[in-house]
Amino acid sequence: VFGLDNLEHELAIKNRMAFVFDENHYYEELSIRDMARIVAPFYRHWEPQTFEKCLKDFDLNPKQKIKQLSKGMKMKYSLAIALSHGAELLIMDEPTAGLDPMARSELLDILATLIQDERNSVFFSTHITPDLDKIADYVTFINQGEIVLSAPKDDILEKYGVIKGSCDLLDEESKRLFVGIKTNKFGFEGLVRDKEKALRRFRGLALLEKPSLEDIMLYTVRGEHHG
């Protein structure tokens, strides 16, 4: 990690990392500022000015008790703690799960701003694929404990395509072009890896659309489906 041996440089590595969990682990009866006073001594490079700036930027009242914070505010507070000790790698577990649309949008904007600095990296797990569409640079898709795909997001989206058309265009040979496909009485829709080959096969009689990450993941897992 950071080019260092994790056994030999464990403490140095941990001081450059921060973990933000889905559930907070702070003392609920303490205020935002009092909790920070307890946490700060554990870090070599705690920056009080950065912490105060984060509170202001995130619209957090330092006198407010932890138990009075909403889920979104607690997530912002965890981020403020992480950023105040100069963490270069931020690891987050389902950061937007359970947030209302406004809080989710605000949090994603904060993360998007954070990763504009190339010295910072954010690694997060999520089941909410639109979050990946919005801010991810690199995506790893894991299904039942196995890595299905792992590549830069733009490369993934460029590689795949969604093809739609009439079912009478399909035969056994053309079906082999699809990673996953669904059919119903109105036609078919499926995911292909080779867009150009699929278009040649259907000779302009089918429609090509750009997939979302959710399309890619669902079709990859589901395979063939009949409606």
Buried (B, 14 or more C-beta within 10 A) or exposed (E): EEEEEEEEBEEEBBBBBBBBEBEBEBEEEBBBBBBBEEBBEEBEEBBEEBBBBBBEBBEBEBEBBBEEBEBBBBBBBBBBBBBBBBBEBBBBEBBBBEBEEEBBBBBBEBBEEBBEEEEBBBEBEBEBBBBBBBBBEBBEBEEEEEEEBEEEBEEBBEBBBBBEBEEEBBEEEBEEBBBBBBBEEEBBBBBBEEBEEBBEBBEEEBEBEEBBBEBBBBBBEEEEBEE
